[in-house]
Structures are given as structure tokens and as C-alpha cells.
Amino acid sequence: MRTRIYLDYASLTPIDRGVLRVAKKYSSDKYSNPSSLHASGTLASKALLDARTRVAKVLHAHADEIVFTSGGTEANKLVIELAEGKQIVMSAIEHSSLIDAPNTVHVSVDAHGVVDLEQLKSSITSETVLVSVMLVNNEIGTIEPLKEIAKIVRDVRKKNNSALPLLHTDACQAPLYIPLYIEQLGVDLLTLDGAKIYGPRGMGMLYVRRGLKVKRAGTENLPGIMGFVYALEKAEVLREKETACVAELKKFFIDELKKIIPELKINGTLENSAPHILSVSIPKIDNEFFLLQLDAKGIECSTKSACLRDEDESYVLKAIGADSKTSLRFSFGRGTTKGQLKKVLRVIGNLRK
């Protein structure tokens, strides 16, 4: 794997070595069930409380508002269950774990992937119990205007003198590059996933504002939880430096790619997107065949979200009017170097010839 060039960080990040050390510690040394009443169980329970407190500090929230889950998908499903089958309003490009929820009204996005705020406003009725708009789209990287959306939701609540609708955001692609300050975001529910932040697989969380109740059964995965906390805290510390580095790599790649392919089209927007995700359309290619050609040269990227592997085309790209059949997604991360990108550019240039 060391000789290969991995450009699919939006799909899955490699696990940080520090995460592995922490997870091992709580797997072999401090391994008790946090619900047990004996001494080691009590220690595990204290570690669990400490984990919630540390995550809450990153989010500027309260420890009792943190619910650990088996990943982002489970967290999103808990949000859907909270709606109890009543009307949900969400953007047309939400994650696949949300998009097909029952009784859902989908709001259009523009060619850049930004949700139509006027349509969102008109779609919310007295029957709406939940509004869900992701912070960063996982396919095209567009950052949604969450603060404006929160204001729309607050105005509806005030008008109806109600605590509804609730506002949820899937922020799985955000922590490495965007500060997650709950009060500033104005959300009631927020989803995170460890596999997107160099954390453990099968580990995520749901922020649940006080006063709301979410039921989750099962013994807490303490090794995974402690690894997740480590990854989230490291993301907080490295965010400014990492954002600048990845943004520079993305700009370099785009500028050079346009020299090779002048007719290149950007899916989404560059001005209002996360630095690690780049979706492009290369006219006249078969993207699946092109991806396999890149893979044969040791370069790994994707045609769309890995969550859509059984779909013929990406509903996200369709929603913004992009061509699913000619599009590729490159996503960058901590292991990406300019030298790697230069090699990728050479390979793409040769394949185009």
C-alpha cells in the first residue's frame, strides 16, 4: 500500500497510530463493561464520562448531550427515528442514510450544490418536525449555509410558538477543516463519524440537545470511544495547519489539471467548499474505466460516494446538473504530498493522450 497513492480520504481515512494505541489500552488493560458495578467497571464508567466531557469541550456542548454510536449511519438513523414518521425536510443531496427516509420533502440545490433557502423556507410547514442539511457534502465538498438555515428554523419556531422543527446536520466531513461550535451552528442534532477523522472504524456519535431523548441499546464500545475522542481532539489541534496544507494541495492539483484538460469542469464550487474534496468532470471519458486505469497505475480515487456503490449514478451529481458518467472525486488528506499529485497528473496526462 505504501507504493500506492491514496486520494479517497472522503470515503475513509487511515487510522491514526495514536488512535490505535489508545484503543489497544482500553482493549487489553482497561477493558471492563462501563455498566458493571465492580471496581474495574466503575473505572470504565469514569472513562466513558471523561470521553463525553472531552467531546463536549470540542463541540462547546454538555457531556450529557453526547451519544456514542457505531458510526455516522447509525447516528443518522437515530435522528430519523426521532422524527417518528412525521414530516422531514432535507436537501436533495443528503447522505444516503438519510435521503430515503419516509415522509421526506427534498429541497433543491443550485449548480454549486447550495440548498435553495427560499424553497427550504416554503417547504417547512406546521407538520414538519425535522430539518436536516449536511454541513459539508461528501461528494462535491460544498459547505452549506447552516447559520442561515438555523435562522429560518428559529423563525418558524417563533412564528408557531413551538419547539419544532428540530435542526440536524450531518457533519461527518467537517471536523478536520471546520470548527464545530454548536451554539454558532444553531443545531439540535449533529452527526460525526470516526472513520472520516483518522479515528476507529465503526465508531461515531450524535450530539443531542438537552431536552431531547434518543434511545440506543447495547454496551458502549469503550476502546472505540476513546480512540474517537483522541482523533477528534487531534483534529481540533491540527485544524488550522491541516486546512492550509490541504487547500494548497487542492489548488495546485486543480491548476495543473486544467492545463492538461482545459475543458475540465468542476462539480460544485471551489469558493465555498471543504479543502479536501474535489469532484471534476472530464468530458468524453468513461469514468469507471478511467478509474480502473488509474488504479492499475497505483492511484486510488472514486467516481462517487462509496455509499452509492449499488447505484448507476450519483443523485448528488444529478441534482447539480453534473454528468455522473464522466465524473471523478479526488479527496486529499494527511498523507497526500505534492510529489504524489505530480505523479497523478502525469498519469492522467498520459491516459488522456
N, C-alpha and C positions, 0 to 999 in steps of 0.2 A: 504493500500500500504506500510505502514511502516514496516510491518512484512515480506514483500517480498524482495527478493534480485534481484536487477536490474542490469543485465550485458549486456545491449543493448544500451550503450551510443553512439555507432557509428550510430545507427538508429535515435535516438532522445535524446537530453539532457533535464533534467528538467529545468524549467525556474528559473533563479537566483532571489532571493527576491528583490535585488536592481533593477533588470530589471523591475519587477512588479511595484515597487514604482515610477520609472521614467515614465513608460508607463501610470500609473494612473494620474500622474501630468499633462501629456500632453493630457490626455483624458478628464479631468474634469476642470482643471484650464486654461491651455493654449491649447485650442482645435481648434483654427481657421484654415481656409484653408490658406496655405502659399502663394497662388496665389491671395488672396483677397487684395484690396487696402486700406481697413480701418486699424485703428490702431492695433487691435489685429492680423489682417492678416500680417501686417508688422513685428510684433514681432515673429510670427510663421515663417515667411520667414528668419528672422535673426537666429532663432534657427536651421533652416534647413541648412543654410550656415555654422553655427558653427559645426553642425554634420558632414558635409562634410570635414571641416577643421580638425576635430579631427580624423576622419577615415584616412584621408590623412597623418596625422602625424604618425599614427601607421604603415602605409604602406610605408612611406617616398615618398609620391607622392604629387600631387597637388589637391586642393579641387575641381577644375572643372573636374577632371578625375574620380570622384566618382558618379556612377549612382545607386540609391537605387531601389530595385526590390521587388517582392513579395516572393522571395526565390531563392535558388540556381538553381532550374529548370528553372525559367523564365530567369535568367541571362544567363544560358547556351543556351536557345532558342534564346536570342538576339544575341549571338555570331554566331549561325548558320545562322540567318537572315543576319548578316553582310557579310557572305560568298556569299550571293546572288545566291545560287545554283551551285556555281563553286566548283572545287575540294578541298576536305578537306582530310588531312592526320592525323590520330589519332591512338592511341594504341588500341589493341583489347580488352582492359579491362576498357574503359572509362565508365562514369556514363550512366545509361540507358536513360537519357535525351539527350545524345549526340550520342550514339553508332549507332543509325539507321538513322542518318542524310543522306540526299541524296548526291550522288556523293562522297562517302567517301571511302578512301583506308585505310584498317585496317592493322596496323603493329604488328607483332607477339611479344610476350613476352617470356622470358625463364621460367624455372620451378619455379623461385623465384618471377615472376611477373614483372621483369625488362624489359623495352622495348628494342628491338633489334636496337641499334643505327645505325648499318650498313644498315639494312633494311629500317630504317626510312630515312636515307640519300638518298638511292637509290629510295625511293618512292616519294620524292619531285621532281616535275617537274616544267616546266615553267607555267603549268596550275594550280599549287597549290596556293591557296590564303590564306589558313589557316592550321596551325598545332596545334593540341590540345592534350596535355598529362597531366593527372592529377598529382598533386604533391604527394598526399597520396591516395592510393587505399582504397575505403570504405569497401571492403570485406576482404582483406588479409593484409592491412596495409602497403604494400610495398611503400617505398619512391622512386620516380622516379628521375633519374639524370637530373634534369631540367636545370642546368647550362650547361651541355654538349649538351643538346638538343638546348638550346638557341644559343650556338656557331655554331651548324650545320645550324640553320636557318639564322644566321647572315652571314655565309659564302656563303649561297645560294643567299642571297640578294646582297651581294657584287659582286658575280660572274655574276649575271644577271642585275646588276645596277638597282635594283628595291626595292621598299619598301615592297614588298611581298615575301614570305608569312608572315602573321601575326602569332604570337605565343600566344596561350591561355592556361591557366591552370585552372582546377577545383581544388581549394584549400580548399574546404569546410571542410575536415577532418584535416586541418593543423594548424589553428591559436592557438590552445591550447598548441601545443607542438613544433612548428617550427616557427622561426621568418620570417615575410613576408616583406622582403626588396625588393621592386620592381626592382630597378636597378640591384641588385645582382642576382635576379631570371632571369632577362632579358626577361620578358614577356610584351606583348602589352595589354593583357586582362587577368583578374583574377576574378574568381567567389568565393563568400563566402555566407554562409547560417547561419542565426541567430540560427536556431534550432539545430545546431551542436556545439554551443559555449555557451550554457546556456542562449541564448537570446530568443527573441519572436518568436513564430510560424509565418509562412507566411511573413518572412522578410529576405531579403538578399541584396546583392549588386554585382555590376560588376565594376571592375576597367577598365577604357578605356583610353588608352594613348592619350595624346593631338594630335589633328590632325585627329583622328577617330571620326565618328559620329554614335551614337546609338540612335534610336528613341524609346521613351517609353511614352505611353499615360497614363493619369489618375492622380488624386490628390495624392500627397505624403502622405504616412501613417506616420504622424509625431510621434505619440506615439510609433509605432513600430520602427521607425528610431532611436529615442532617446534611446529606450531600447537596440537596436542593438549596438549602439555606446558604451553604458555602458558595455555591455558584452564583446565587442572586447577590450576595454581598460583594463578591469579586466583580460582578458586572457593574455594580454601583461605583466601586473604586476606580475601575478602568474605563468607565464610560466616555469621558471627555477625550482621553488619549486614543481609545479604540475607534471612536466615531471619526476623528480627524484622519486617522490612518486608513480606515476602510473607505472613507469618502474620497480620499486622494487616489486610491487604487481604482475605484469605480470610475472616476473622471478620466484617469489615464486610459483605462480599458475602452471606454466609450469613444474618446477622441481618436484613438488608434484604430478602433474597429470601423469608425466612419470613413477613415482613409482607405481602408481595404474594401468597404462596402458602402459607397456613397448613398445608395438607395435604402440604407438601413432605417428601420422605423422603431421608435421607442414605444413600447406598450405602457401606457400610463403617463407619468410625468417625472421629470428629473428635478424640478424645482421644489416639489413637495413630496419627497419620497424618502424612505429609510435608506441609509447609505449602503446597506449590504445586499439589496435586491435589485437586479436589473433584468427586465424582460424585454426582449427585442424580437422583431420580425425581420427575417432575411428573405426577401422576395425570391420566388421560384425554387425554393428548396423544399424537400420533404423532411420535416423536422425530425421525425423518428429515425429515418435513415441517416440523417446528418448527425444526430446524437450518437448513433451506433458507430459511425465513422470516427467521431471524436473519442468515444470510449475505446476503440481499437488503438488509438494513439495515446491512451492513458489519461484522458481528460474526462472528468465526470461533471455533468450538469443535468438539467432536466427540461422536459417540454412543458410541464405544468406541475401543479402541486401533486406530490406523491399520494395524497389522499384521494385523488381522482383517477387512480390507475385503471379503473374499470370503465371510465367514461371515454367516449370517442373524441370529445373536445372539451375545452375548459369553458365553463359557464361564466367565469370571470372575464376571460378574453372576449367572449361573445358579447357580454354586457357592455364592454367599452368599444365594441366595433372592430376589434383586432382579429387577425387571421390565426386561428389555432393551429392550422396545418403548417405554418412557416415560422412559428414562434419558439424561442428557446429562453429558458430562465437560467441566468448565471447568478450565483449568490456567493458572497465573499465572507471571510472570517479571519480569525487569529492566525491561521496557518498560511494564509494567502500572501504571496510575495509578488513584486513587480517582475521578477525574473520568470516566475510561473506564467504570469499573464502574457509576457512577451512570447513565450513558447506557444501558448494557446493561440495568440494572434497569428503566429507563423503557420501553425497547423490550419487554422481557418482560411488563411490566405491561400494555402496550397490546395485545400479542398475546393475552394471556390474556382480555382483555375481548372 
